[in-house]
Amino acid sequence: MSLPIAGLAQLSKGIIQVVGKDATKFLNGLITSRMLPNVVKKKQHTISENENRHANLSEIIDINNNWGLMHGDIYDPEENIFIGRDGLNSMFLNSKGRVTADCFLYSFPFHNSKGSFEEVLKKPNFLIEVDSRIIPEMESLLRIHKLSAKVKINTVSDIYSYYYYSDTMEFDELLEQVQDTYFRSVDPNEALVKANEFIESNLIFNSRVSSNIVGFSIDNRIPNLGIKILTNKPLNNDDQNIGVAVDDFFSESFQQSFRTNIISEDVINMRRNVNGLFEGQDADIDQTLLPFECNLDYTNGLSLDKGCYVGQELTIRTYNNGVIRKRIMPVQFFENNEETVDEISNQGYVNIDSSDKVVETLKMLNQTTLGKLDMLPLYDLPVENEESKSASPFASSPFGGESKKSRRRKASSGKIISQHDNVGFALVTLSEIERNDLFKIEVPSLEGGMRSVGIKVFTPDWWPEQEDY
């Protein structure tokens, strides 16, 4: 099965608005991304030369104004920090350092072309995009932490979230051009000017509908994966009379170069799965995960020098100690027979196939049941009993027989987080992947007894180069 080469999909996301004088400081204490301009280090001598370049950020950014967002990447050797109106990836954690929600955070409004959002720009204003299933819980969480902060928190029902991608070299080049030209600012005033210029450039959007674009972000969780768009009217096909027609939304030049047909959100989710990009909505709503297990450090969602926030202690300690034992990785399920094993052993990419026979086998199990099954290495070879190697006189059986080889009970190598058709995500022990990428689970068979289903784990090619597991 092949995915469409390009398309636009509406996402099942909800939006919460946080607005007010203390909005920047308030959110800085709750999310994993840096919001405040000051560098926080316990020891002054640990501030690097690159970080010193940003020492005057607190003079440039007035957090009491609608200034935008700071963009950085912990894997950037130059430790660049850019200020922009475009959105960024982040997470909310609980006090134990576990993920409450992943999110995209947007500076609202994205632009002020033609003075469309003059009134909104008068105070700090942010939009938080999260899985629509958890909107009530997220709004409650924000209100619990509000205390005396001068902010207003509201769920917004008339803002719509969209995702566009095009798997072409030309689109990659366009996104590089857009980023280099419009999203490399170093102060808030320039950031707003550049956002206005981008909207008016007609590179992607028709400038005539600029008043309908309230949020924008290049999705760099994986470099140039796509673009995220927030609108104040729904987008639709020409034959519908509500909202904005897609043909009117994108510029003429963009439509001449790229397909802009409407696709389902399922396509976006499957494409994420193929590329190994996990989101909280992929898991059961009560699943508890750590940010590094969700690869937050790989997806530009973590700041290491932002100061205190909920869940910080375990997160930073884990990073500094360098002990990350498990990560969520893309997997493909397959029929466990000799022919299929030989074929998938040499397969270098996730291949979606809804007609695969394994899909019927997995249909018997719900997500919760799958998550409870142990992932074990596909080949469980006998391991010689350690005692038989010893020179001790007790190594032999006291009854005169020879020591037997025994099978050491294997600990689970991981667990299934999600499954759709023949693909999904699994939380996998990294040390296991170094030795083997083929695993199995035992599932009930209609004929009675248990049946083995194979699993291949793939390491995404966009991950940073790995040290030893």
C-alpha positions as CSV (number, residue, x, y, z in Angstrom):
1,M,0.0,0.0,0.0
2,S,1.3,3.4,-0.9
3,L,0.4,6.7,0.7
4,P,-0.7,9.7,-1.3
5,I,2.3,11.8,-2.4
6,A,0.7,14.9,-1.0
7,G,-2.5,16.1,0.7
8,L,-4.2,18.3,3.2
9,A,-6.0,16.9,6.2
10,Q,-8.0,18.3,9.1
11,L,-6.7,17.0,12.4
12,S,-8.8,16.0,15.4
13,K,-7.1,18.5,17.7
14,G,-8.5,20.8,20.3
15,I,-7.3,24.3,21.0
16,I,-6.8,26.0,24.4
17,Q,-6.0,29.7,24.6
18,V,-3.8,31.2,27.3
19,V,-3.8,35.0,27.2
20,G,-2.6,37.7,29.7
21,K,0.3,39.5,31.1
22,D,1.8,36.4,32.9
23,A,1.1,34.0,30.0
24,T,4.8,33.5,29.1
25,K,6.0,32.8,32.6
26,F,2.9,30.7,33.4
27,L,3.5,28.3,30.4
28,N,7.3,28.2,31.0
29,G,6.6,26.5,34.3
30,L,4.5,23.8,32.7
31,I,6.0,22.8,29.3
32,T,9.3,21.3,28.3
33,S,10.2,24.0,25.9
34,R,11.9,27.2,26.9
35,M,9.8,30.4,27.1
36,L,11.8,32.8,29.3
37,P,14.8,34.6,27.8
38,N,17.2,34.1,30.7
39,V,19.7,31.2,30.7
40,V,19.4,29.1,33.9
41,K,22.6,27.4,35.1
42,K,23.5,26.3,38.6
43,K,27.1,27.2,38.0
44,Q,28.2,30.3,36.0
45,H,31.3,28.6,34.6
46,T,29.1,26.0,32.8
47,I,27.6,28.6,30.5
48,S,29.1,27.9,27.1
49,E,30.4,30.5,24.6
50,N,27.5,29.8,22.3
51,E,25.1,30.4,25.2
52,N,26.8,33.7,26.0
53,R,25.8,34.9,22.6
54,H,22.2,34.8,23.8
55,A,22.9,36.5,27.2
56,N,21.1,39.7,26.1
57,L,17.8,37.9,25.2
58,S,16.2,39.3,28.3
59,E,16.9,42.8,26.9
60,I,15.5,41.9,23.5
61,I,12.3,40.0,24.7
62,D,9.7,41.7,26.8
63,I,7.6,38.9,28.1
64,N,4.8,41.3,28.9
65,N,4.2,41.8,25.2
66,N,3.0,39.5,22.4
67,W,6.6,38.7,21.4
68,G,6.4,35.2,19.8
69,L,8.3,32.0,20.6
70,M,11.9,30.9,21.0
71,H,13.1,28.1,18.8
72,G,16.2,26.0,19.6
73,D,17.5,22.5,19.1
74,I,19.6,20.7,21.7
75,Y,21.4,18.8,18.9
76,D,22.4,22.0,17.2
77,P,26.2,22.4,17.8
78,E,26.0,26.2,17.5
79,E,23.1,26.3,20.0
80,N,21.2,28.8,17.9
81,I,18.1,30.5,19.3
82,F,15.7,32.1,16.9
83,I,12.6,34.1,17.7
84,G,9.6,33.6,15.5
85,R,5.8,33.7,15.3
86,D,5.7,30.1,14.1
87,G,4.6,27.2,16.4
88,L,6.8,24.6,18.2
89,N,6.5,21.1,19.6
90,S,6.5,20.6,23.3
91,M,5.1,18.5,26.2
92,F,3.3,18.8,29.5
93,L,4.6,16.5,32.3
94,N,3.2,15.5,35.7
95,S,5.2,15.9,38.9
96,K,6.7,12.5,38.5
97,G,8.1,13.4,35.1
98,R,5.7,11.4,33.0
99,V,3.9,12.7,29.9
100,T,0.5,14.3,30.5
101,A,0.2,15.5,26.9
102,D,2.2,16.4,23.8
103,C,1.3,19.6,22.2
104,F,2.0,22.3,19.6
105,L,2.3,25.8,21.0
106,Y,1.5,28.7,18.8
107,S,2.1,32.4,19.2
108,F,-1.3,34.1,18.5
109,P,-1.7,35.7,16.1
110,F,0.9,34.3,13.6
111,H,1.0,37.5,11.7
112,N,-0.6,41.0,11.4
113,S,-0.7,41.4,7.6
114,K,-3.1,44.2,6.6
115,G,-3.6,44.9,10.3
116,S,-5.9,41.9,10.6
117,F,-5.0,41.1,14.2
118,E,-4.1,44.5,15.7
119,E,-6.2,44.1,18.8
120,V,-5.0,40.5,19.6
121,L,-1.4,41.7,19.6
122,K,-1.8,44.0,22.6
123,K,-1.0,41.2,25.2
124,P,0.8,37.9,25.4
125,N,-1.4,35.3,23.6
126,F,-0.8,31.6,23.0
127,L,-2.7,28.7,21.5
128,I,-2.1,25.2,22.8
129,E,-3.0,22.4,20.4
130,V,-3.6,19.0,22.0
131,D,-5.4,15.7,21.3
132,S,-9.2,16.7,21.3
133,R,-9.9,13.7,23.6
134,I,-8.1,15.3,26.5
135,I,-9.2,19.0,26.2
136,P,-11.3,19.0,29.4
137,E,-8.4,17.4,31.5
138,M,-5.9,19.9,30.0
139,E,-8.1,22.9,30.7
140,S,-8.5,21.7,34.3
141,L,-4.8,21.1,34.7
142,L,-4.0,24.7,33.5
143,R,-6.6,26.2,35.8
144,I,-5.2,24.2,38.8
145,H,-1.7,25.7,38.1
146,K,-3.1,29.2,37.4
147,L,-3.1,30.3,41.1
148,S,-2.5,34.1,41.0
149,A,-1.1,34.3,37.5
150,K,-2.7,37.0,35.4
151,V,-3.9,34.8,32.6
152,K,-7.2,33.8,31.1
153,I,-7.6,30.1,30.0
154,N,-10.3,29.1,27.5
155,T,-11.1,26.3,25.2
156,V,-11.5,27.6,21.6
157,S,-14.1,25.9,19.4
158,D,-13.8,28.1,16.3
159,I,-10.1,27.4,15.4
160,Y,-9.4,24.5,13.1
161,S,-6.2,22.5,12.8
162,Y,-4.8,21.3,9.4
163,Y,-1.8,19.4,8.2
164,Y,-0.2,19.5,4.7
165,Y,2.6,17.5,3.3
166,S,4.2,16.8,-0.1
167,D,6.8,14.0,-0.3
168,T,8.7,15.7,-3.1
169,M,12.2,17.2,-3.3
170,E,10.6,20.4,-4.5
171,F,8.6,20.8,-1.3
172,D,11.7,20.1,0.8
173,E,13.5,22.9,-1.0
174,L,10.5,25.2,-0.6
175,L,10.4,24.7,3.2
176,E,14.2,25.3,3.4
177,Q,13.7,28.5,1.5
178,V,10.8,29.6,3.8
179,Q,12.8,28.8,7.0
180,D,15.9,30.5,5.9
181,T,14.1,33.6,4.6
182,Y,11.3,34.2,7.1
183,F,12.0,32.2,10.3
184,R,15.6,33.0,11.4
185,S,14.9,36.2,13.3
186,V,16.7,37.3,16.4
187,D,14.2,39.8,17.9
188,P,10.4,39.9,18.2
189,N,9.9,43.0,15.9
190,E,11.8,41.4,13.1
191,A,9.9,38.1,13.6
192,L,6.5,39.8,13.1
193,V,7.8,41.7,10.1
194,K,9.0,38.5,8.6
195,A,5.8,36.6,9.3
196,N,3.9,39.4,7.5
197,E,6.3,39.2,4.6
198,F,5.8,35.4,4.4
199,I,2.0,35.7,4.3
200,E,2.2,38.4,1.6
201,S,4.8,36.5,-0.5
202,N,2.2,34.0,-1.8
203,L,4.8,31.3,-1.6
204,I,2.3,28.9,0.0
205,F,-0.9,30.8,0.9
206,N,-3.1,33.1,-1.1
207,S,-2.5,36.5,0.6
208,R,-6.2,37.3,0.0
209,V,-7.2,34.9,2.8
210,S,-4.5,36.1,5.2
211,S,-7.1,37.0,7.8
212,N,-8.1,33.3,8.1
213,I,-4.6,32.1,9.0
214,V,-4.1,32.4,12.8
215,G,-1.3,29.8,13.3
216,F,1.5,28.3,11.3
217,S,4.4,26.0,11.9
218,I,6.9,24.0,9.8
219,D,6.8,20.6,11.3
220,N,10.4,20.0,12.2
221,R,9.9,17.1,14.6
222,I,11.3,15.3,11.6
223,P,13.1,17.8,9.2
224,N,10.7,19.3,6.7
225,L,8.0,16.7,7.5
226,G,5.2,19.0,6.6
227,I,3.4,22.2,7.7
228,K,0.8,22.8,10.4
229,I,-1.9,25.4,9.9
230,L,-4.5,26.9,12.2
231,T,-7.4,28.7,10.6
232,N,-10.5,30.5,11.9
233,K,-12.7,29.0,9.2
234,P,-12.9,25.4,8.0
235,L,-11.2,24.5,4.7
236,N,-13.3,22.6,2.1
237,N,-13.7,21.6,-1.5
238,D,-15.2,24.1,-3.9
239,D,-18.6,22.4,-3.9
240,Q,-19.3,23.4,-0.3
241,N,-20.6,26.8,0.8
242,I,-19.0,27.1,4.2
243,G,-15.6,28.2,5.2
244,V,-12.8,28.7,2.7
245,A,-12.3,26.7,-0.5
246,V,-8.9,24.9,-0.7
247,D,-8.4,26.4,-4.2
248,D,-8.7,29.9,-2.7
249,F,-6.6,29.1,0.4
250,F,-3.3,28.1,-1.4
251,S,-1.7,30.4,-3.8
252,E,-1.9,29.8,-7.5
253,S,1.8,29.3,-7.9
254,F,1.8,26.7,-5.0
255,Q,-1.1,24.8,-6.6
256,Q,0.8,24.7,-9.9
257,S,3.7,23.0,-8.2
258,F,2.0,20.8,-5.6
259,R,-1.1,18.7,-5.1
260,T,-3.6,20.2,-2.6
261,N,-6.3,17.6,-2.5
262,I,-8.1,16.9,0.8
263,I,-7.2,13.6,2.4
264,S,-8.2,11.8,5.7
265,E,-6.5,12.2,9.0
266,D,-5.8,8.5,8.9
267,V,-3.3,9.1,6.1
268,I,-1.4,11.6,8.2
269,N,-1.3,9.2,11.1
270,M,-0.1,6.3,8.9
271,R,2.6,8.5,7.4
272,R,3.8,9.4,10.9
273,N,3.9,5.7,11.8
274,V,5.9,4.9,8.7
275,N,8.4,7.6,9.6
276,G,8.5,6.7,13.2
277,L,6.9,9.9,14.6
278,F,4.9,9.0,17.7
279,E,2.1,11.2,19.2
280,G,0.2,10.7,22.4
281,Q,-3.0,10.1,20.5
282,D,-1.4,6.9,19.2
283,A,-1.6,5.3,22.6
284,D,-4.4,4.4,25.0
285,I,-5.5,7.5,26.9
286,D,-4.3,6.0,30.2
287,Q,-0.9,5.0,28.9
288,T,1.9,6.4,31.1
289,L,5.2,7.2,29.3
290,L,8.4,9.2,29.9
291,P,9.4,12.0,27.5
292,F,12.5,10.3,26.4
293,E,10.5,7.2,25.6
294,C,8.5,9.4,23.3
295,N,11.7,10.7,21.7
296,L,11.0,14.3,22.8
297,D,14.7,15.1,22.7
298,Y,14.8,14.0,19.1
299,T,11.9,16.1,18.0
300,N,12.9,19.6,19.1
301,G,10.6,19.6,22.1
302,L,13.0,19.9,25.0
303,S,15.1,22.7,26.5
304,L,17.9,21.8,28.9
305,D,18.5,25.2,30.4
306,K,15.1,26.8,30.9
307,G,14.8,26.5,34.7
308,C,12.1,24.9,36.8
309,Y,9.0,23.3,35.3
310,V,6.7,20.5,36.4
311,G,8.5,17.2,35.9
312,Q,11.9,18.7,35.3
313,E,13.9,16.9,37.9
314,L,13.6,13.4,36.5
315,T,13.8,14.6,32.9
316,I,17.1,16.5,33.3
317,R,18.6,13.8,35.6
318,T,17.8,11.1,33.0
319,Y,19.4,13.2,30.2
320,N,22.5,14.1,32.3
321,N,23.1,10.5,33.4
322,G,22.7,9.3,29.8
323,V,20.7,6.3,30.7
324,I,17.7,6.0,28.3
325,R,16.8,2.4,28.2
326,K,13.7,2.4,26.1
327,R,12.3,4.3,23.2
328,I,9.1,4.1,21.1
329,M,10.0,2.8,17.6
330,P,7.9,1.9,14.5
331,V,7.1,-1.7,14.0
332,Q,5.6,-4.0,11.3
333,F,3.7,-7.1,12.2
334,F,4.0,-10.2,10.0
335,E,3.0,-13.8,9.7
336,N,5.6,-15.9,11.5
337,N,6.7,-18.3,8.8
338,E,10.0,-19.1,7.1
339,E,9.2,-17.3,3.8
340,T,7.9,-14.1,5.5
341,V,10.8,-14.0,7.9
342,D,13.4,-14.2,5.1
343,E,11.6,-11.5,3.2
344,I,11.2,-9.0,6.1
345,S,14.7,-9.6,7.4
346,N,16.1,-7.7,4.4
347,Q,13.3,-5.0,4.4
348,G,14.7,-1.6,5.3
349,Y,11.5,0.4,5.6
350,V,8.0,0.1,7.1
351,N,5.6,-1.3,4.5
352,I,1.9,-0.7,5.1
353,D,-0.3,-3.5,3.8
354,S,-3.9,-3.7,5.0
355,S,-4.4,-7.0,3.1
356,D,-1.6,-8.7,5.0
357,K,-3.0,-11.9,6.6
358,V,-1.6,-10.8,10.0
359,V,-4.2,-8.1,10.1
360,E,-7.0,-10.6,10.5
361,T,-5.1,-12.3,13.3
362,L,-4.6,-9.0,15.2
363,K,-8.3,-8.0,14.8
364,M,-9.1,-10.5,17.5
365,L,-7.2,-8.3,20.1
366,N,-8.0,-4.9,21.3
367,Q,-5.3,-2.3,22.0
368,T,-5.2,-2.9,25.8
369,T,-4.7,-6.6,25.3
370,L,-1.9,-6.1,22.8
371,G,-0.1,-3.8,25.2
372,K,0.0,-6.6,27.8
373,L,1.7,-9.1,25.6
374,D,5.4,-9.7,26.0
375,M,7.6,-9.0,23.0
376,L,10.3,-11.7,22.9
377,P,13.1,-12.3,20.5
378,L,12.0,-14.2,17.4
379,Y,14.8,-16.7,17.9
380,D,14.9,-18.0,21.5
381,L,18.2,-20.0,21.5
382,P,19.1,-22.4,24.4
383,V,21.5,-20.8,26.9
384,E,24.0,-23.0,28.7
385,N,23.5,-23.1,32.4
386,E,26.1,-20.9,34.0
387,E,26.7,-23.5,36.7
388,S,27.9,-26.0,34.1
389,K,30.7,-23.6,33.1
390,S,32.0,-23.5,36.7
391,A,34.9,-25.5,38.0
392,S,33.0,-25.9,41.3
393,P,32.5,-29.5,42.4
394,F,28.8,-28.7,42.8
395,A,28.5,-28.0,39.1
396,S,27.6,-31.6,38.5
397,S,24.4,-33.2,39.6
398,P,24.7,-35.0,43.0
399,F,22.8,-37.9,41.5
400,G,25.5,-38.6,38.9
401,G,23.8,-37.2,35.8
402,E,25.2,-34.5,33.6
403,S,24.1,-30.9,34.0
404,K,21.5,-30.1,31.4
405,K,21.3,-27.1,29.2
406,S,18.4,-24.9,30.3
407,R,16.3,-22.2,28.7
408,R,16.7,-18.9,30.6
409,R,13.3,-17.2,30.8
410,K,13.5,-14.2,28.6
411,A,12.5,-10.8,30.0
412,S,10.1,-8.9,27.7
413,S,12.0,-6.9,25.1
414,G,9.2,-4.3,24.8
415,K,5.5,-3.8,24.6
416,I,3.1,-2.8,21.8
417,I,1.9,0.8,22.2
418,S,-0.4,0.9,19.1
419,Q,-1.4,-1.1,16.1
420,H,-3.2,-0.2,12.8
421,D,-3.4,-2.7,10.0
422,N,0.1,-4.3,9.9
423,V,2.0,-1.5,11.4
424,G,2.3,0.2,14.8
425,F,4.5,1.5,17.6
426,A,6.3,-0.4,20.3
427,L,8.2,0.7,23.4
428,V,11.4,-1.3,22.9
429,T,14.5,-1.9,25.1
430,L,17.4,-0.3,23.2
431,S,20.0,-2.9,24.2
432,E,17.8,-5.6,22.5
433,I,17.7,-3.7,19.2
434,E,21.5,-3.7,18.9
435,R,21.5,-7.5,18.8
436,N,18.2,-8.2,17.0
437,D,15.3,-6.4,15.3
438,L,13.0,-9.4,14.9
439,F,10.6,-10.2,17.8
440,K,7.3,-12.1,18.4
441,I,4.2,-12.1,20.5
442,E,1.9,-15.0,21.3
443,V,-1.8,-14.4,20.5
444,P,-4.8,-16.6,20.9
445,S,-5.7,-18.6,17.9
446,L,-9.2,-19.3,16.6
447,E,-8.2,-23.0,16.3
448,G,-7.3,-23.0,20.0
449,G,-4.0,-22.5,21.7
450,M,-1.6,-19.7,20.9
451,R,-0.2,-18.4,17.6
452,S,3.0,-16.6,17.1
453,V,3.0,-13.2,15.3
454,G,6.3,-11.7,14.1
455,I,7.3,-8.1,14.7
456,K,10.1,-6.2,13.0
457,V,11.4,-3.0,14.7
458,F,12.8,-0.2,12.5
459,T,15.2,2.5,13.6
460,P,14.1,5.8,12.0
461,D,16.8,7.2,9.7
462,W,16.2,10.7,11.1
463,W,17.3,9.8,14.6
464,P,20.6,11.3,15.6
465,E,23.6,9.0,15.3
466,Q,23.5,6.6,18.2
467,E,26.1,6.1,20.8
468,D,26.4,2.6,22.2
469,Y,23.1,1.4,23.6
